[in-house]
């Protein structure tokens, strides 16, 4: 996991060759593969649903935690969002079971979550953190204690992050899925990211399940999925049709 692969730029951009770590490449292949396996049968869905957290924990405990700043979890987040959006827009929306307004609301929530996540990372960079620390000292938040790790004066409420390699004012924790620390400079953006992401996930899941499964009315126009057994049967028929057409 400590190896680095040098990927040449095929388009001839001025940036030249870029280094992409092996751990950052794993989610690009693992997430779609796990999704394809899970879509085969109900048993496969249950197995993948249970095995995926165990697999991620195993990789983190045995390999990723020894890397100072791994991009594995960030790439897992990006790959999952892109894949789910593609599946929804390419496979679910063409079923004509979703209204235009419902699709627009879902897209707005996804874009809102992505934008707030981007702002969370943007406000977590070293320049922003140094500005927050300086402002904290100027406002008189303590006399400023010397951080034994980065050798700089920081307010008493600041805590040093080993992965970010800097002191974070009012540090909550290091978010691996966004690959940044959550502190006073980006906490509001992070909470907004969670809010929009939660709405997009719940709303998108409901739209998808009620489109491909047999729905029932819960209250008024609110639908919930009832029976999804035909989904796997349709997948088997599609696979057989492809095999027969190729033969």
N, C-alpha and C positions, 0 to 999 in steps of 0.2 A: 504493500500500500504506500510505501515511501518512494516508489519509482515515479518518474516524470516522463511523459511522452511529448516529443516535440512535433507539433502538427504544422506543416507548411501551408501558407496561404495560397490557395489555388487561383484566387482572383487577382493576385499581384498588388494588393493594397500596400500602402506605404508603411503600415504597422509592421509588416514583415512576419516572421514566424512567431507563433504564440505557444506558450506552454500551458497545457491542460493536464491537471493531475488525474491519475487513474481513478481515485475515489470520487471525483466530480463526474466522471463519465459513466459510472455504474448505474445511477438512477435513470439515465437516458435510455438504457436498454432494459433495466430491471422492471420499471414501472409498467411500460406497455406489455412486457412479457407476462407479468403477474396478472394484468387485467385480461389478457387473452385467455390465459388458463382458467381464471375465475369465471369466465363467461361460458364455459363449456357445459357444466352441469351444476345442479344445486350442491352436490357434494364438493365439487371443486371450489365453488364460491365460499362455502363454509371453511374449507381447509385453508384457502388463501387468506381469508379474513382473519383466521386465528394465527396462521404462520407468519404473516407479514410483520406484525409487531415483534415477534420473537426473532425473526431474521434481522431486522433493523437493530434490535438490542444486542444481538450477537456480534454484528459487525462493529457497533460502537464500542462494546465492552472489550473486544479482542484486538481491534485494529484502529478505529477512528479516534478513540480518545487519546491515542499517543501522538496524533497529529495536532500541531498547535492551532491551525486555522483551516480545518477541512471545509470544503464546499459541498460535501455529500448531501447534507440536509437541505441546503439552499437549492441545489439542483433537483432534489426530490420534490420540493415545493413547486418549482417552476415547471418541471415535467408533468406533475399531476394536474396543475391548473390548465396548461396547454392541452393535454390529452382529454381532460373532461370537457373543455370548451369545444374541441373538435368533434368529439362524440355527440355532444348535445346538438350542435348546429348542423352536422352532416347527417347524423342518423336519426335523431329524435324529432327535430323541427320538420323535416320533410314528411313525417307521418300525418301532418295537418291536424294534429290534435291540440296544438298550442296556439293561442291567440297571439297576434302581433304585439299587443300591449304586454302580455305576460313575458314574451321573449325580450322585449325592451327593458322591462324591470329587472329581469335576470342579468342581462348584459350590463346594465348600469351598476348593479351590485357587485358584479365581478370586476368591472373597471374601477369602481370605488375602492374595493379591497386591494387591487394591484397598485393603485396610485398611493393609497395610504401606506402600504408596505414599502413602496419606493421611498416615500418621504420619511418613513421610520429609519431606513438605512441611510438616507441622505443626511438626516440630522444626528446620526450616530457616528459620523466620521471624526477623525482626530482633531481637525480644525475647529469643528463645532464644540467638541468636548473641552478643548483648551479654552475656548471663549467662555464656556459655562463656568469652568473652574476659576478663571480670572475674574468674571463677574461676581462669583460667590465670595471671593476674597475681598473685592472692592466694596461689597455690601456689608462687610464685617461679620461674616459667618465664621466666627472663630479667628484665632490668630494665624491659622494656616499651619498644618502639621506636615512634616517632611515624609513623603512616601519613600519607604526603604527600597522599593523596587525600581520606580522610574526616577527617583531622586529629584522630585519637584514638590513645591509647596501646593497643598490642596486643602480645601475646607474639610472640617471634621466629618461632614456627611458624604464625602467622596470615598469611593472604594476602588481599589485597583483590580482590573480585570486581566487575568493572565492571558486570555486569548486575544483580546483587543490591544493588549500591551499599553494601556493608558488608564488613568484614573477617571471614573465615571461619577458625576455628581448625582446623588440620590439614586444610586444603582439598585435596580430591582433584581435583575438576573440577566444572564447571557442567553438570548434566544437563538438556538441552533438553527431553527427553520428559516430565520431571516439573516442569520450569520452576523448579528450585531448585538450590542448591549442595549438594554432598556433602562433609561434614566430620565432625569428631569427634562432633557432636551428633546426627547422623542416619545415620551409616555403617552401623550394625547393622540399622536398619530398611530401609535401601536394599538391603543384601545379602539380607535376608529377602524383600523385594519381588521381587528378581531370581529367587530360589529358587522361590517359589510361582508366579511368572509363567511360568518355564521349564517347570515341571511341568504347569501348566494348559495351556500351548500344545502341548507334546509329547503329553500324554495326550488332550487334546481333539481334536487333529489325527488321532491314531490311531483314536479312537472314531468320528470323522466319516468318515474314509476307509474304515474296515472296515465301516461301515454302508451306505454308498452304493456301494461297489465290491465286487468279488468278492474275499473275503479268503482267506488260506491260513494254516495253523498253522505258526508258527516253532518255538516250544518250549512244550509243554504246552498251556495255554490262551491263550498270547500269539499274537495275530493281527496280520498285516500285510496291507495292500492289495496285490492282484495285478493286476487289470485294471479300469480305470475308464472304458473307452471307452463303456459303456452310459449313463453319467451324462449326457453331452452329448446322446445320442440321446433320452433321456427328456425332457430340457429342450426339445428341438425338438418332440417330440410334444405336450408340454403347451402350448407356444406355439401350435401349429396348432389344438389343441382349443379354446383360448380364442378364437382368431380365428374359427373356424367357429361357435362358439356365439353370438358377438356378431353375426355376419352372418346 
